[in-house]
């Protein structure tokens, strides 16, 4: 495969490294004031622990099956964080300086994201509805299998992906929070709401990084954006599987999310439109001929994808997930 990275892209990343430590910090919360998983769930040393545990299990007792499945799938996705940190740390223009601004951003982003898997994992353990060893095996599979998003260690493509993906996870966690609240599960609703808020901040950070790249290396960034949209943004848990199962679990998890309206094909199109607007694709000037063609493709794509999304029929649930008890 032809190497996607051009020398100019590495130069741009190294140039932006000087400012990213300051700009990136605007989208992170202070560790001293940030929420921590131990604050959101009962602690075993407290006298109220058993009573608090009964409350959690009571709220989870009648949770919708698909909602539980989506929650588990979202948690497995969050728990595969080691893969994402390794992937970002290997980028050209990023890995060259382990003490530079980009690597500081990646470590700080990872530190915030790490709380998501922690708090969701603990909730699943306490709620009494999940077969934890089977859930944990799926997490281990996903980390061990890794993924190839076809970004070729190119930071332009990679940060296009993370911009999209952080917006998608914000939608998923936010809607799980809404559905949980409607079902009387206020504890889970609060947890997912806080996770969603983190994802929104992180999306804003990656979107801002791409905005700066567009200012400095306009044509190459346009080509990278077009390339990722042609390939389609696949979810990081695309290789999700269950213990003892040969069938890829992700498609069934995705169907559950669509049945609930947690994350749908229409949401995919809406995110595409949002990024086109955020990066002002329609009004960018100074493009070469291939950049103009890329821009024209991007501007037409959402309407094309929307017509396809409207024709998608989501199947009824036909299988059970090994993670869920009862």
C-alpha positions as CSV (number, residue, x, y, z in Angstrom):
1,X,0.0,0.0,0.0
2,X,1.3,3.4,-0.9
3,X,2.3,5.4,2.2
4,X,-0.4,8.0,2.9
5,X,1.8,10.4,4.9
6,X,3.6,13.2,3.0
7,X,6.5,15.0,4.6
8,X,4.4,18.2,4.9
9,X,1.9,16.4,7.2
10,X,4.6,15.5,9.6
11,X,6.0,19.0,9.5
12,X,2.5,20.4,10.2
13,X,2.0,18.2,13.2
14,X,5.4,19.1,14.6
15,X,4.6,22.8,14.1
16,X,1.2,22.5,15.8
17,X,2.8,20.6,18.7
18,X,4.0,24.0,20.0
19,X,0.5,25.2,20.6
20,X,-1.5,22.0,21.2
21,X,-0.6,21.7,24.9
22,X,-2.4,25.0,25.5
23,X,-5.3,24.6,23.1
24,X,-5.9,20.9,24.1
25,X,-6.0,21.8,27.8
26,X,-9.1,23.9,27.2
27,X,-11.0,20.8,26.5
28,X,-9.9,18.8,29.6
29,X,-11.0,19.1,33.2
30,X,-8.7,19.4,36.1
31,X,-8.0,16.1,37.9
32,X,-8.5,17.9,41.2
33,X,-12.1,18.8,40.3
34,X,-13.0,16.0,37.9
35,X,-15.6,13.4,38.8
36,X,-14.3,10.0,39.7
37,X,-16.0,6.6,39.4
38,X,-15.8,6.1,43.2
39,X,-18.0,9.1,43.7
40,X,-20.9,7.8,41.6
41,X,-21.3,4.3,43.0
42,X,-21.5,3.0,46.5
43,X,-18.3,2.2,48.3
44,X,-18.0,-1.1,50.1
45,X,-16.6,0.4,53.4
46,X,-19.7,2.6,54.0
47,X,-22.5,1.5,56.3
48,X,-25.0,2.2,53.6
49,X,-23.4,0.0,51.0
50,X,-25.9,-2.9,51.2
51,X,-28.9,-0.5,51.0
52,X,-27.3,1.4,48.1
53,X,-26.6,-1.9,46.3
54,X,-30.3,-2.8,46.7
55,X,-31.2,0.5,45.1
56,X,-28.9,-0.1,42.1
57,X,-30.2,-3.6,41.5
58,X,-33.8,-2.5,42.0
59,X,-33.4,0.2,39.3
60,X,-31.7,-2.3,36.9
61,X,-34.1,-5.2,37.5
62,X,-36.5,-4.3,34.7
63,X,-34.1,-2.7,32.3
64,X,-35.0,-3.3,28.6
65,X,-32.9,-6.2,27.2
66,X,-31.7,-4.2,24.2
67,X,-30.7,-1.3,26.5
68,X,-28.6,-3.7,28.6
69,X,-27.0,-5.1,25.5
70,X,-26.1,-1.6,24.2
71,X,-24.8,-0.6,27.6
72,X,-22.5,-3.7,27.7
73,X,-21.3,-3.0,24.1
74,X,-20.6,0.6,25.0
75,X,-18.7,-0.5,28.1
76,X,-16.6,-3.0,26.1
77,X,-15.8,-0.2,23.6
78,X,-14.7,2.1,26.4
79,X,-12.6,-0.7,28.1
80,X,-10.5,-1.2,24.9
81,X,-8.8,2.1,25.7
82,X,-5.2,0.6,25.7
83,X,-5.7,0.0,21.9
84,X,-6.7,3.6,21.2
85,X,-3.8,5.1,23.2
86,X,-1.3,2.8,21.4
87,X,-2.9,3.7,18.0
88,X,-2.7,7.5,18.6
89,X,0.8,7.3,20.1
90,X,2.1,5.7,16.9
91,X,1.1,8.6,14.6
92,X,3.8,10.2,12.5
93,X,4.3,13.7,13.7
94,X,3.1,12.7,17.2
95,X,5.4,9.9,18.3
96,X,8.6,11.8,17.6
97,X,8.6,13.6,20.9
98,X,7.3,11.7,24.0
99,X,7.4,14.8,26.1
100,X,5.8,17.1,23.4
101,X,2.4,18.6,23.2
102,X,0.7,15.8,21.2
103,X,1.8,13.1,23.6
104,X,0.8,15.1,26.6
105,X,-2.6,15.5,25.0
106,X,-2.9,11.8,24.3
107,X,-2.0,10.9,27.9
108,X,-4.4,13.5,29.3
109,X,-7.2,12.4,27.0
110,X,-6.5,8.8,28.0
111,X,-6.6,9.6,31.7
112,X,-10.1,11.2,31.3
113,X,-11.3,8.4,29.1
114,X,-10.1,5.7,31.5
115,X,-12.8,6.7,34.0
116,X,-15.5,5.8,31.5
117,X,-14.7,2.1,31.4
118,X,-14.1,2.0,35.1
119,X,-17.4,3.5,36.2
120,X,-19.5,1.5,33.6
121,X,-17.7,-1.7,34.5
122,X,-18.4,-1.2,38.2
123,X,-22.0,-0.4,37.4
124,X,-22.4,-3.6,35.4
125,X,-20.8,-5.6,38.3
126,X,-23.2,-4.1,40.9
127,X,-26.4,-4.1,38.9
128,X,-26.8,-7.9,39.1
129,X,-27.9,-8.4,35.4
130,X,-24.5,-9.2,33.8
131,X,-22.5,-12.4,33.6
132,X,-19.2,-10.6,34.3
133,X,-16.7,-13.3,33.1
134,X,-18.4,-13.4,29.7
135,X,-18.4,-9.6,29.5
136,X,-14.8,-9.5,30.5
137,X,-13.8,-12.1,27.9
138,X,-15.4,-9.9,25.2
139,X,-13.3,-7.0,26.4
140,X,-10.2,-9.1,26.4
141,X,-10.9,-10.3,22.9
142,X,-11.4,-6.7,21.6
143,X,-8.1,-5.5,23.1
144,X,-6.2,-8.6,21.9
145,X,-7.6,-8.5,18.4
146,X,-6.9,-4.8,18.0
147,X,-8.2,-3.0,14.9
148,X,-7.1,-1.5,11.6
149,X,-9.0,1.6,10.6
150,X,-6.9,2.1,7.5
151,X,-5.6,5.5,8.5
152,X,-2.0,4.5,7.7
153,X,-0.5,6.3,10.8
154,X,-1.6,9.5,9.1
155,X,-2.7,12.1,11.8
156,X,-5.0,14.0,9.3
157,X,-7.1,10.8,8.7
158,X,-6.8,9.7,12.3
159,X,-8.1,13.0,13.8
160,X,-10.9,13.0,11.3
161,X,-11.8,9.6,12.7
162,X,-11.6,10.7,16.3
163,X,-13.7,13.8,15.6
164,X,-16.4,11.6,14.2
165,X,-16.1,8.9,16.8
166,X,-16.2,11.2,19.8
167,X,-19.4,12.7,18.4
168,X,-20.9,9.2,17.9
169,X,-20.0,8.1,21.4
170,X,-21.5,11.3,22.8
171,X,-24.8,10.5,21.1
172,X,-24.8,6.9,22.3
173,X,-24.1,7.6,25.9
174,X,-26.5,10.6,26.0
175,X,-29.4,8.5,24.6
176,X,-28.7,5.6,27.0
177,X,-28.8,8.2,29.8
178,X,-32.2,9.5,28.5
179,X,-33.7,6.0,28.2
180,X,-32.4,4.9,31.6
181,X,-34.0,8.0,33.2
182,X,-37.3,7.2,31.5
183,X,-37.1,3.7,33.0
184,X,-36.5,5.1,36.5
185,X,-32.8,4.2,36.5
186,X,-31.5,7.5,37.8
187,X,-28.1,6.1,38.8
188,X,-27.2,4.9,35.4
189,X,-28.7,8.0,33.8
190,X,-26.3,10.2,35.8
191,X,-23.3,8.1,35.0
192,X,-24.0,8.0,31.2
193,X,-24.7,11.7,31.2
194,X,-21.3,12.5,32.7
195,X,-19.6,10.2,30.2
196,X,-21.4,11.8,27.3
197,X,-20.3,15.3,28.5
198,X,-16.7,14.1,28.4
199,X,-17.1,12.8,24.9
200,X,-18.6,16.1,23.8
201,X,-15.5,18.0,25.1
202,X,-13.1,15.6,23.5
203,X,-15.0,15.9,20.2
204,X,-14.6,19.6,20.3
205,X,-10.8,19.2,20.9
206,X,-10.3,17.0,17.9
207,X,-12.5,19.2,15.7
208,X,-10.4,22.2,16.7
209,X,-7.2,20.3,15.8
210,X,-8.6,19.6,12.3
211,X,-9.6,23.3,12.0
212,X,-6.0,24.3,12.5
213,X,-4.8,21.8,10.0
214,X,-7.2,23.1,7.4
215,X,-5.8,26.6,8.0
216,X,-2.2,25.4,7.4
217,X,-2.4,22.5,4.9
218,X,-5.8,23.0,3.3
219,X,-5.7,20.8,0.3
220,X,-4.1,17.8,2.0
221,X,-6.6,18.0,4.8
222,X,-9.5,18.1,2.4
223,X,-8.1,15.0,0.7
224,X,-7.8,13.2,4.0
225,X,-11.3,14.1,5.0
226,X,-12.7,12.8,1.7
227,X,-10.7,9.6,2.0
228,X,-12.1,8.8,5.4
229,X,-15.7,9.5,4.3
230,X,-15.2,7.2,1.2
231,X,-14.0,4.4,3.5
232,X,-16.8,5.1,6.0
233,X,-16.2,5.5,9.7
234,X,-16.3,2.1,11.4
235,X,-16.8,1.8,15.1
236,X,-13.8,0.8,17.1
237,X,-15.7,-2.3,18.5
238,X,-16.3,-3.7,15.0
239,X,-14.4,-6.9,16.0
240,X,-16.5,-7.4,19.1
241,X,-17.1,-11.1,19.9
242,X,-18.3,-13.3,22.7
243,X,-16.7,-16.2,24.5
244,X,-17.1,-19.4,22.6
245,X,-18.8,-17.7,19.7
246,X,-17.8,-17.7,16.1
247,X,-20.3,-15.0,15.1
248,X,-19.2,-11.3,15.1
249,X,-21.2,-9.8,17.9
250,X,-20.9,-6.2,16.7
251,X,-23.7,-6.4,14.1
252,X,-26.2,-7.6,16.7
253,X,-25.1,-4.9,19.1
254,X,-25.5,-2.3,16.3
255,X,-29.0,-3.7,15.6
256,X,-30.0,-3.3,19.2
257,X,-28.7,0.3,19.2
258,X,-30.7,1.1,16.0
259,X,-33.9,-0.5,17.4
260,X,-33.7,1.7,20.5
261,X,-32.7,4.8,18.5
262,X,-29.5,5.1,20.5
263,X,-27.3,5.3,17.5
264,X,-28.7,5.0,13.9
265,X,-27.7,5.3,10.3
266,X,-29.4,8.7,10.3
267,X,-27.1,9.8,13.2
268,X,-24.1,8.8,11.1
269,X,-25.3,11.2,8.3
270,X,-26.0,13.9,10.8
271,X,-22.5,13.7,12.2
272,X,-21.1,14.0,8.7
273,X,-23.2,17.1,8.1
274,X,-22.0,18.6,11.5
275,X,-18.4,18.1,10.6
276,X,-18.8,19.6,7.1
277,X,-20.4,22.6,8.8
278,X,-17.8,22.8,11.6
279,X,-14.9,22.8,9.2
280,X,-16.7,25.2,6.8
281,X,-16.1,22.8,3.9
282,X,-18.4,24.7,1.5
283,X,-16.5,28.0,1.8
284,X,-12.9,26.8,1.9
285,X,-10.7,28.4,-0.8
286,X,-7.2,27.9,-2.2
287,X,-7.8,24.2,-3.2
288,X,-6.0,22.4,-6.0
289,X,-8.1,20.6,-8.6
290,X,-8.1,17.3,-6.6
291,X,-9.1,19.2,-3.5
292,X,-12.0,20.8,-5.3
293,X,-13.2,17.4,-6.5
294,X,-12.8,16.1,-2.9
295,X,-14.9,19.0,-1.6
296,X,-17.6,18.5,-4.2
297,X,-17.8,14.8,-3.2
298,X,-18.1,15.7,0.5
299,X,-20.8,18.2,-0.1
300,X,-22.9,15.7,-2.1
301,X,-22.3,12.8,0.2
302,X,-24.7,13.4,3.2
303,X,-27.8,13.5,0.9
304,X,-26.7,10.3,-0.8
305,X,-26.1,8.6,2.5
306,X,-29.4,9.9,3.9
307,X,-31.4,8.2,1.1
308,X,-29.6,4.9,1.9
309,X,-30.2,5.3,5.6
310,X,-33.9,5.8,5.1
311,X,-34.2,2.4,3.4
312,X,-32.5,0.4,6.2
313,X,-34.7,-2.1,7.9
314,X,-33.5,-3.0,11.4
315,X,-34.2,-6.7,12.1
316,X,-36.1,-7.8,15.2
317,X,-33.9,-9.3,17.9
318,X,-33.2,-13.0,17.0
319,X,-30.4,-13.8,19.3
320,X,-29.5,-13.5,23.0
321,X,-26.2,-12.0,24.2
322,X,-24.2,-14.3,26.5
323,X,-23.4,-11.3,28.7
324,X,-27.0,-10.8,30.0
325,X,-28.5,-12.9,32.8
326,X,-32.2,-13.7,32.4
